[in-house]
Amino acid sequence: MNGMKISAVVITYNEEKRLEPALKSVEKIAEEIIVVDRFSRDDTEKIARKYTKKFYKRKWTNYADQKNYANSLASHSWILSLDADERLSKELQHTIVKLKETEPQNSAFSMPRLTYYLGRWIRHSGWYPDRKVRLFQKEKSRWEGDYVHENLNVEGKIIPLESPIHHFSYAGISDHLERINLFSGLGAQKLYARKKKARWFHMVFLPPVRFVKSYLFKAGFRDRFPGFVISVLHGYAIFARYAKLKEIWKKGEKIEPFPY
């Protein structure tokens, strides 16, 4: 029995502040690390080359295409796909080390993602368990999606793991708002491409409904102040998406947000 060999894959753009912990968390687990970069203007390349010689630059297309290209460079069948703002918890590292001693017959593994926000691990508010498939067989998996929130299409069985990925997505509220601005624009483009229209219902009623869902039904109140902020911004994100969609239709042209 040879066991499983893993290629860790990360796509980047200006990630000098977050990349190193992600790479450290996989360096003793993966047989190789592959980084595909969108021509960063900071020290992303310098940091990445401390951990791997397999650093590539590629013009941006979209999230799914960039990740599929990165996967195509992998030498091994098993891919460990990690975003630059994620890292494997110690528990998950130990779990994967044990898996490497076997030859799994399933196609992929999923794991919960636990986010750190405003000084607190968020275990409610709709942010947890937020399961992601991050360990999968290259030949049986492919990223799909043209605009935002790419999905991994897996052919075969996915086994859930219990140890979490740690997620450090937002540096604070300002960073959170900037990300909402980016993704609401991408979301509006996606709706526009499907010929969807923005109605007043979407902007007046859906945001407070989303707040109530996150804060009460998803127990955001148990996350204290961070949970309240998350719930408010969940509602605001919906408003921003549909307001931008209405703007696109009124202008007759797409808004082009920065793509990464």
Helices and strands as residue ranges (DSSP letters): E 6-12, H 19-26, E 32-37, H 44-48, E 55-57, H 63-72, E 78-81, E 86-88, H 90-99, E 108-111, E 113-117, E 120-122, E 132-137, G 138-140, E 141-144, E 151-154, E 158-160, E 165-167, H 173-193, H 200-204, H 206-212, I 213-217, G 220-223, H 224-251
